[in-house]
Amino acid sequence: MSNSFKTLGFAPQLEKLIEVNGFTSPTPIQMKAIPLVRQGYDLLAAAQTGTGKTAAFVLPMLQKIIEEPTLYQKRVPRVLVLTPTRELAAQVGETILSLGKDLGVRSAVVFGGVGINPQKAAIAKGLDFLVATPGRLLDLMNQGFADLSKTHILILDEADRMLDMGFLPDLKRILKALPPDRQTLLFSATFSPEIKKLASEFLNKPESVEIERNKDSSLVRQTLYRVPKADKHTVLRDLIVDNQWDQVLVFTRTKYGADKLVRHLLKDGLVAKAIHGDKSQNARTTALREFKEHKLPILVATDIAARGLDIEKLPQVVNYELPQQAEDYVHRIGRTGRAGEAGEAYSLVSPEELPQFAAIEKFIKKPLPLSDFPRLDYSDWKVSAPTKPQNKNRRPGPRRNGPAGFKRSDGKPSVRRRTARGQ
C-alpha cells in the first residue's frame, strides 16, 4: 500500500482489499475524483477507458457503505451505475465484486439479451449497487421490479457513448424516477458540447475533473501498412501466423464486416470469434471469457462492442478497418500498452481509407508512417480507385504449422505461404 492511497483516508479493511487487488498507487483520475466524491459533490469527469476511472467511483462508494451500512429496502438500489454496453456493465460489476470482497456488499448487473427473471430476483431484497444498461433498467422499472425513488447516488459511466448510441430519451426517463437531492457522477471521454449540455440538465453545481487526454500511448508501437481492400484478410492472416500471435484483438467498422472476417479466418484454419450487437449475450460473454483466458486467440470486435473492454496485458490489436471517428483510433490502440506493459497496434489502410488516416494524424497531432507490407504488389494501388485492386503476385502456397492455439477445424495443422520467407 503506497502512502498516496493512505492519504485518501480509506478504512483499513478497504485498504487491504485495494492492496490485494494489486493497486499500488492512485491514478490521476483517482487522486482528483475520490476526495470530491467523498465530500458529496456532483462530479463531471473527463477520463478515457484504461485510466482507472471505475475504481475512482467504486472505492468512495464502498467507503461510504462501510461508514454508513445500507438499510436495504425491497427493489431499491442504493447506488445506480448506468453503462452504454453489456460488456462494460459486466466489467463494472466484476470490479465491485473484487474491491468489495468480504465487505458483504450486495450488487447486481442487469442488461438485455439474457433472461429477466434472475435479475428481478437479484433486485428484490434491495442492493448496495445496481449496474445496468438503460433499456433493461426501464423494462424492470415498468414492471415494478426496480424502485429508484430512494436511490441517492447515480453514476453515468461513458456518458458520451450513451449519447452516441441514442440513449438520451431513456436517460431522461430514468432521471425523473430518481430523487432530486441525489449525488450524480458523470464520466465521459471528453467534455464535448453535448456532454456539457447533459451535465447542465442532470448535475447540480458539479466539480469538474479533466485528465489530460492520452492521444496515443508511448508504450504502444504503432505500425501502419498500405493494404488494398481485397488483400486485407490475407495480410491479417500472415501477420498472425508469421508472428505466431496467440492473442490479438481485431477491429472492424461494422457487424457484417466482423462476421465476414471471422468466416475468412476460419476458412484459413485459424480460430476466431466475433462480438457485436447482433450476437446473443451468451455468445458475447463466452467469446470474451475465452479470449481473456487465452482459449480463443483471435477476437474480432466492433467499436461499440469493444468499448470499455479491459483485457490484462493484451499484446496487440489490429485495425482491420480504420474507424470513422479519429477519436476511436485512440480508444482502439488504448486496449494494449496498459499498466506499464508494452503493446503493439497494427493498422491496415486501404486507398479508400486515406481520408480517415489523415483525420487520425490531425487528431493526435503527429504524422504516422505508412509502410508497404512485405512482398505485396502495389502496381494497382490507386488512391481514388473505386474498384478493388488486383493482386498479381500474392498466391496461396504450402504453409507450415501455425502458432500454438491456432487449429484447423479438421484437426490438421494450418499452413503458411511460401512467399512469407521471400522465396
N, C-alpha and C positions, 0 to 999 in steps of 0.2 A: 504493500500500500504506500503510495507516494504521499509526500507532505501536501501536494496540491489537492488530492482528493480529500485529505483530512481537513483542509481548510473549508470545505463545503459543508461541514457540520452534520454528517450523516450519523445515524445511530450505529453502535458497534456491530449489531447483527447484520446491518445493511453494508457496512464497510467490509465485513468478512465476505459477504456474497459478491461484492464488487471485485475483491481480490480473487476469489475462487473462479470468477468468470473471465479472468485474465486481463482486467482493466488495470493498466499501470499508471497512467496519468490522464487527466481530463483533456478532451479535445477542445479547440477554441469555442465551438458552439456550446459544449457542456459548461465550460467555465463562465461564459457570458449569460447563458439562459437559466441555468439552475438556480442561482440566487434570486433572480427576478421571479421565477415561477414560485419559489418557496415563500416569497413575500406577498404572493397573491395577485400580482399584476396580470392583466391580459398581455399576450405576447405576440408580436409579429416578427417571425424569424425567417431569414433567408439563408438556407443551407442546403447543399446538394446531398444526394444519396452518398453514403460512404463517409460522412463527416462525424458520425456518432450522434445524430440528431434523435434517434429513437430513445437511446439512454438518457438524452437531455430532458425528455419529458417523463419517461418511466421512473427514473430514480427519485425525482422530487415527489411524484405521486406515491411511491412506496414509502418514502419517509413520512408523508402526511398520514398514510394508513397506520404506520407504526405509532405515531403520536396520537392519532385520534381514530381508533379502530372503528370500522364501518358497522353501523346499525342496519343490518340487512332488512330490506323490505321486498315484498313479492314483486317480481318483474322489474325492479328498479336497479339500474347500474349506477354506481357512484361516479365513475369516470367513463365517458364515452369517447372512443377513438374512431374517427372516420378515415377510411383509406380509399383510394380510387380502384384498386385491384385486389383480387382474391389472394394473390401471392404476397403482396405487401401486408395484407391483413394477417395472413398466416405467420409471416416473419415477425410482425409486432407482437403477436400472441406468444411466439416462441421466446422473444426477449423478456416479456413479462414473466413467463414461467421460469426462465433461467435466473433472472435477477430477484424474483420473488420467492424462490425455492425456500422452503422451511419457514416462511412467514405466514402461512395459512391464507394466502391470497386467493380469492375466488375470481376466476376470469373465464370468459368465453369468446370465441371467434365465430362470427356469423357472416356468411356470404351465399350468393346464389350458386346454382349448379349442383347442389347436394340436397339431401332431404332436410326439410324444415323442422320436423318433429323433434329430433335430438337437440336442435337449437332452442326450441321452445322449452324443453326440459331443463337445459343448462341455465336459462334466464329465470326460470320460475321462482327460485328461492332467493333471488337477489344476488348482486355481484359487486365486486370492487371495480373490475374493468370489463367493459363490453367493447370489443373491437369489431367493426362492421363495415361493410360496403353499403352505400346509401340505399340501393334498391332493395336488398334483403331486409335491411332495418325497417324500411317503410312497410314492407309486407308484414313483418312481425307487429309493428305498431297498429296497422289497420286491423289486424286480427285480435288485438287486445293482449298480446303477449310481451310487449315491451312498453314500459311506462317511463317517460323521460321527465316527468313533472318535478322530480326531486333529484335530478342529475345536475349537479352544480359545477361539473368540470367537463368541458368539451375540448377535444384536441382534433384539429384538422391536419392530417398528415399528407404532404404532397398536394396541397390545395390547388396548385397550378395545373396539375394533371387532372384533377377532378373537374376543373373548369373546361379544360381541353376536351374531356370526354362527355361534356354536356350535362353534368350533374347539378348545375346551379339551381334549377327548379326543385330538385329533390332536397338539396341542402336547405333551401328556404323553408320547405315544409317541415323538415326536422328541427330547424332552429325555433320555429313557432311553438314546438312542443316542449322546449327547454325553459327553465325559469330565467327571468330577465337578469337576475343577480348572479349569474354563473361566472366562472373564470373561463376564458377562451384562449387557447393557444393555437396559432396558425403557423404552420411550417410550409415553406414554398422554396423552390429552387431559385426564384427570382422575385424582385419587387416590381413586377410588371404593373402597368396602369390598371389592368383587370383585377390583380391581387389587391392593390391599394383600395380600389372601389369596394371589393368584397370585405376588406378589413374595416372600412368605414361603416359598413352596414352591420357586421357581425361582432366587432370588438368594441370594448369600452375603454377609451383612453389608453391604448396599448403602448407598452415599451417596445422599441424596435432593436433587433439584433441582426446584424448582417455580417456573415463570414465571407472574406474575400473569395471570389469565385475561382475555382480551380479549373481554369480554362483548358488546360491539358496537364497531365501529370509528368513530372520529371522522371518518375520511376517507370513510366510506360515507354517502351521503344516503339515508335510508330513507323511502319513500313507500308508504303502505298504503291501499288502496281497499276500500270495501264493494262487493262484486260478487256478485249471486245466482249460484248454481252454473251455471244454464242460460246465463248470459251471459259466462262466463269466457273461452271461446275467442275470442269476438268482441272483448272488451276487450283481450285479449292481441294479437290481430291489429292493432287500432287503435293500441296503444302502439308496436308495431314499425314500422308503416307511417308513422304520423303523426310519429314522432320520427326516422324514417329510420335505425333501428338496423341496423348491418351485422355486429354480433357480440353475441349475447345467449345466456346460459346459463339455461335454464328448468327448474325443479324440479317434479317430481310425486311423489306418495307411492308409487305402485305402478307396476309394469311395464306392466300393462294400460292404466293411465291415460296413461303416456308414449306408448305406441303409438297410442292413440286421439287424443291431442292432435296428434301428427305427422300423422295422416290428415286432421284438420281443417285444419291449416296448409297441407298440400299442396293440399287442395281449394280453399283461399283463394288459391292461386297463389304461396305462399311456399315457400322451400327449407328443409327441416328434416330432421334425423335424430335417432334416439333411441339412447341407450346404457343397457343394463341387463343383468342376469344371464342373461337368456334369449337375448341376442344372441350370435352367434359371436364369437370373439376377433378374427377378421379384420375383421368389421363394426365392432366397437368401436374397434379400433386405427385403422381407416381414418377413421371419423367424427371421432375425437379429433384426428387429424393434420390433416384438412381444416379443422376448426374453428380449430385453432391457427394454421394458415396463411392464415386468412381466406378460404378457399374455400367454407366452409359457414357461413352466417350464423346459423343457429339450431340449438342443440344442446339436446335435451330429455333430462334425466337423473333417475334415482332417487338417493336419498341414498347408498346403498351404492356404486353405480357411480361417483358423483362424489367419493367420499371420497378425499382426498389430491390431487385434481387441482390442478395449479398452472399456470394459464394467464396468461402475462405480459400485464399491462396490460388485463385484461378490464374493459370499461367498465360493463357492467350485468348483473345477474342478476334473475330473476323467480321469486318463489314462486307458481307457479300454484295450488298447494295448500299449505297450511301443514303442516309436519311434525308427526308425533305427539309427538315429543320436543322440548321447548323448546330444548334444547341444540343440536339440529340446525339450528335457525334461525340460530344464531351461525355454525355451520360453513358454512352456505349463503351468507350475506351476506359471509362472510370470503373468498369466491372473488374478490371485487372489492375495490378500495381497498387494494391491496397495494404494498409497496415505495415508499411515499410518493406513490402515484398516487391521485387521487380516483376514486370509483366510485359507482354508484347501485344500490340494491336496491328492487325493487317487489314488493309482496305483494297478492294478490287474496283477500279474506277473505269467505267466504260466511256466512250465518247459522249453518250447521251447525258452522262452524269457530271460533266465538266463544270456546268453552272453551279451545281451543289458543292463541288470541290472548291470552287472559287469562294463560295459563301462561307465555307468552313474556315478557309485561310483568313478571310476577313474577320470572322468571329473570334478566332483565337489569336489574331493579330501576329501571325508569323507564317512564313512560307513553309509548305510541306513538300519535300522532294517527291517527285512522281517518277518511278523507275519502270524499266521494261522487265517483264517476267522472263527468266532464262529460257532460251530456245523457243520463244513464242514468236510466230511470224506476224509482223506488223505492216506488211506490204499493203494490206487493205484497210488500215486504220484511217478512218475519216471522221473528223470532229463533228461534222454535221450530217453524217450518213444516217438516213432513216432506216436503212435495212441492216440486217446482221452481217458483219464482216465474215468472209470466208477464211478458213484457216487451212492452208495447203500443206503445211509441214508437220503439224501435230497429228499423230496417228496412234491408235492403240497398239500395244505390244505386250509381250510377256512381262508380268510384274512379279517381283519376289514377295516373300511374306511381309505383310504389313506389321505395324506395331502391336504389342500385346493389347488385347481387348477389342481389336477390330476383327470381326469374323464374318465370313460369308454365311448366308442362310443355309447353304448346302453343306456346311462344315468344312469346305476346302479353304486353304489359305488364300487371301487376296493377293493380287499380283501387281506388278509395278511397270511403268513404261520403260522401255529400253533407253529412250532419249533422256531420261532423268539423269543418267550418268554420262551424257554427252556422246553417246555412240552414234 
